[in-house]
Amino acid sequence: MGMQLQRNEADLLLKTREIIGKAVKKNLADGLLFSGGIDTSVIAFEASKHKCITAITVGFEQGPAKDLDFAKKMASFLGIPHMVYIFNADEMVDAVNGVIAILKVFDPMEVRNSVPVYIGLKLAKEMGINSVMTGDALDELFLGYPWLFHLPEEELNRRLRKMWAEMLFSSIPIGEAIGVKVKTPFLDDEFMEFAKKIDIKLKLNEKDGVKYGKWLIRKAYENLIPNEIIWRSKAPLEIGTGTTVLPKFFDGRVEDEYFEEKKQFYVEEDGVKLSTKEQLFYYEIFRKLHGKPSEVYSVKKGKQCPNCKAFLGRETTFCRICGAYPI
């Protein structure tokens, strides 16, 4: 029985690699937005079997960008060209404007996470790279979010199904606006169908007393990719690229008096409640570019966000425009 289980496990690991390999081959591009995490390392590993891709890693100069060392090690291991770009505060502010113009949101988390994507795709375009792969959707399909790990199985399954129904990735509209084709191997139909059927115990498991998401993916590549990459814990994009410091950055840029005055003004004038200086900074760009959320998202369909008055088009507990949760 033990041998049978081991054989079944070996078959599953092989099948996992085969399906990922096919998805990557179908979505090959010239470049890869590369964090050195398990998601993009697996794509780089599979893609490098077929062509010489250029890996692009970006980081904010004012933040500790945790991705850089891992990305350098993995690119060196695969022997692929690797472009590392450190952006400064002025470039960050330009990117914030670009992101808000394209996505029409002022949710701090969304903007923060999309800034390095915008800079990476813009850099690819400048380098003459017209198609870029991303690791989007592996976290949603294989439970990559540590803040969910404590939940019971039934609730985890419910949360995952909800994520699958709602998942959107900023890289796709940003790529379209910049003129770079974004390819997403983990959104491949065959891979998604496979992923959705995998038992939750094969998505979340323990090693040396530490819980890891994306368990099956890690096990499938365990002896093919360096261990420090395979068992690297999840670093959200904002931490990996250093943009996690942006709340503090804007706290230093926006005066307390101005914040309080504007916060009151936008509640009265636009019906918009703002909670941080960072969000105020983003909202003022949003308002200048697009107008009030109640006018930009005015089709009376679905739920209306109580915080920004945008109509969200469907019933949801999260406002993708301002980031309010729960609503």
ZAMARGU-4260 file (C-alpha; in steps of 0.2 Angstrom, whole numbers, plus 5000, padded with zeros to 4 digits):
<rodrens>
0) 5000/5000/5000 | 5014/5012/5004 | 5023/5008/4988 | 5006/5011/4979 | 5004/5028/4987
5) 5022/5033/4983 | 5019/5028/4965 | 5003/5038/4964 | 5012/5053/4972 | 5026/5052/4959
10) 5013/5051/4945 | 5005/5066/4952 | 5021/5076/4953 | 5025/5071/4935 | 5008/5076/4929
15) 5010/5093/4938 | 5026/5096/4929 | 5019/5091/4912 | 5003/5102/4913 | 5014/5117/4919
20) 5026/5113/4905 | 5012/5113/4892 | 5005/5129/4899 | 5021/5138/4898 | 5025/5132/4881
25) 5008/5138/4875 | 5012/5155/4883 | 5030/5158/4879 | 5036/5176/4878 | 5052/5185/4876
30) 5052/5192/4894 | 5046/5187/4911 | 5042/5198/4926 | 5053/5189/4938 | 5052/5189/4957
35) 5063/5174/4961 | 5048/5166/4970 | 5041/5149/4966 | 5028/5155/4954 | 5040/5164/4942
40) 5054/5152/4945 | 5044/5138/4939 | 5039/5148/4923 | 5057/5152/4920 | 5063/5134/4922
45) 5050/5128/4910 | 5052/5142/4897 | 5071/5141/4897 | 5069/5124/4889 | 5062/5132/4874
50) 5070/5149/4872 | 5081/5162/4879 | 5070/5173/4889 | 5075/5189/4898 | 5070/5190/4916
55) 5065/5207/4923 | 5066/5211/4942 | 5062/5228/4949 | 5064/5236/4966 | 5061/5252/4975
60) 5076/5261/4981 | 5068/5267/4997 | 5062/5250/5002 | 5071/5233/5006 | 5066/5224/4990
65) 5067/5206/4996 | 5065/5198/4978 | 5082/5204/4972 | 5094/5191/4980 | 5082/5176/4976
70) 5079/5182/4958 | 5098/5184/4955 | 5101/5167/4961 | 5088/5159/4951 | 5093/5168/4935
75) 5111/5163/4938 | 5106/5145/4941 | 5096/5144/4924 | 5109/5155/4915 | 5096/5167/4908
80) 5098/5186/4905 | 5093/5196/4920 | 5088/5214/4920 | 5088/5222/4938 | 5081/5239/4939
85) 5079/5250/4955 | 5067/5264/4953 | 5067/5280/4963 | 5054/5291/4971 | 5050/5301/4955
90) 5048/5286/4945 | 5037/5278/4958 | 5026/5294/4957 | 5025/5293/4938 | 5021/5275/4939
95) 5007/5279/4952 | 4999/5291/4939 | 5001/5278/4926 | 4993/5264/4936 | 4978/5275/4942
100) 4975/5282/4924 | 4974/5264/4917 | 4965/5254/4931 | 4954/5268/4937 | 4956/5264/4955
105) 4963/5271/4971 | 4964/5256/4982 | 4981/5258/4991 | 4985/5239/4990 | 4981/5238/4971
110) 4991/5254/4967 | 5005/5248/4977 | 5006/5231/4970 | 5004/5238/4952 | 5018/5250/4952
115) 5032/5238/4950 | 5021/5229/4937 | 5019/5245/4927 | 5038/5249/4929 | 5043/5232/4924
120) 5032/5231/4908 | 5037/5249/4903 | 5055/5244/4905 | 5052/5228/4894 | 5044/5240/4881
125) 5059/5251/4881 | 5071/5236/4879 | 5061/5230/4864 | 5053/5216/4873 | 5035/5215/4866
130) 5028/5200/4876 | 5031/5196/4894 | 5025/5181/4905 | 5019/5184/4923 | 5016/5172/4937
135) 4998/5178/4940 | 4985/5166/4947 | 4996/5153/4955 | 4992/5161/4973 | 4974/5160/4969
140) 4973/5143/4962 | 4986/5134/4974 | 4983/5144/4990 | 4998/5155/4991 | 4991/5168/5004
145) 4998/5165/5022 | 4984/5175/5030 | 4972/5161/5025 | 4982/5146/5032 | 4973/5146/5049
150) 4956/5143/5042 | 4947/5126/5042 | 4947/5116/5026 | 4929/5120/5022 | 4931/5138/5024
155) 4947/5138/5014 | 4938/5129/4999 | 4925/5142/5000 | 4937/5156/5000 | 4947/5149/4985
160) 4931/5147/4975 | 4926/5165/4978 | 4944/5170/4973 | 4942/5160/4957 | 4926/5169/4953
165) 4933/5186/4956 | 4951/5186/4951 | 4958/5200/4940 | 4976/5204/4937 | 4982/5222/4934
170) 4996/5216/4923 | 4984/5212/4908 | 4976/5230/4906 | 4993/5238/4910 | 5002/5228/4897
175) 4988/5233/4884 | 4990/5251/4888 | 5009/5251/4887 | 5009/5240/4871 | 5017/5224/4879
180) 5007/5207/4877 | 5006/5199/4894 | 5005/5180/4894 | 4999/5171/4909 | 5003/5152/4909
185) 4994/5149/4926 | 4978/5156/4918 | 4979/5142/4904 | 4962/5133/4904 | 4970/5115/4906
190) 4981/5121/4920 | 4966/5130/4929 | 4955/5114/4927 | 4968/5103/4934 | 4972/5116/4949
195) 4954/5117/4954 | 4952/5099/4956 | 4967/5097/4967 | 4963/5093/4985 | 4966/5107/4998
200) 4978/5096/5008 | 4990/5096/4992 | 4989/5115/4991 | 4993/5118/5010 | 5004/5107/5020
205) 5019/5108/5033 | 5037/5106/5032 | 5048/5107/5048 | 5033/5114/5057 | 5030/5128/5044
210) 5015/5129/5034 | 5017/5131/5015 | 5004/5135/5002 | 5007/5129/4984 | 5013/5113/4991
215) 5011/5102/4976 | 5020/5114/4965 | 5035/5115/4977 | 5035/5096/4978 | 5035/5094/4959
220) 5050/5105/4957 | 5059/5100/4973 | 5074/5092/4965 | 5075/5103/4950 | 5075/5120/4957
225) 5087/5126/4972 | 5079/5122/4989 | 5080/5140/4995 | 5069/5145/4980 | 5057/5130/4982
230) 5054/5133/5001 | 5055/5152/5000 | 5040/5158/5010 | 5027/5169/5001 | 5032/5188/5000
235) 5018/5199/4994 | 5023/5209/4978 | 5024/5225/4989 | 5036/5217/5000 | 5046/5208/4987
240) 5048/5224/4977 | 5050/5236/4992 | 5034/5246/4989 | 5028/5241/5006 | 5036/5257/5012
245) 5024/5268/5002 | 5012/5271/5017 | 5027/5278/5027 | 5034/5287/5012 | 5017/5297/5009
250) 5015/5300/5028 | 5031/5310/5027 | 5025/5319/5011 | 5008/5324/5016 | 5005/5337/5030
255) 4993/5332/5045 | 4983/5348/5043 | 4981/5346/5024 | 4976/5328/5026 | 4963/5332/5039
260) 4956/5346/5029 | 4955/5336/5013 | 4948/5321/5021 | 4933/5332/5027 | 4932/5341/5010
265) 4930/5324/5000 | 4917/5317/5012 | 4907/5332/5010 | 4910/5336/4992 | 4911/5318/4984
270) 4904/5306/4998 | 4922/5298/4998 | 4929/5292/5015 | 4948/5292/5015 | 4958/5283/5028
275) 4977/5286/5025 | 4988/5299/5018 | 4993/5287/5005 | 4975/5284/4999 | 4972/5303/4999
280) 4987/5305/4987 | 4980/5292/4976 | 4963/5298/4976 | 4968/5316/4971 | 4976/5309/4956
285) 4960/5298/4952 | 4949/5313/4954 | 4960/5324/4943 | 4961/5310/4929 | 4943/5303/4930
290) 4932/5313/4942 | 4921/5307/4957 | 4919/5288/4959 | 4900/5290/4960 | 4901/5298/4942
295) 4915/5286/4935 | 4906/5271/4941 | 4888/5277/4940 | 4878/5262/4932 | 4866/5257/4946
300) 4870/5239/4946 | 4876/5228/4960 | 4882/5235/4977 | 4886/5253/4980 | 4902/5255/4990
305) 4898/5265/5006 | 4915/5272/5007 | 4918/5279/4989 | 4900/5278/4982 | 4905/5269/4966
310) 4893/5256/4960 | 4903/5239/4959 | 4893/5230/4946 | 4890/5215/4957 | 4887/5209/4974
315) 4903/5209/4984 | 4911/5212/5001 | 4926/5221/4993 | 4927/5237/4984 | 4940/5236/4970
320) 4940/5255/4968 | 4944/5261/4985 | 4949/5245/4994 | 4936/5246/5007 | 4933/5229/5016
325) 4921/5222/5022 | 4907/5232/5014
</rodrens>
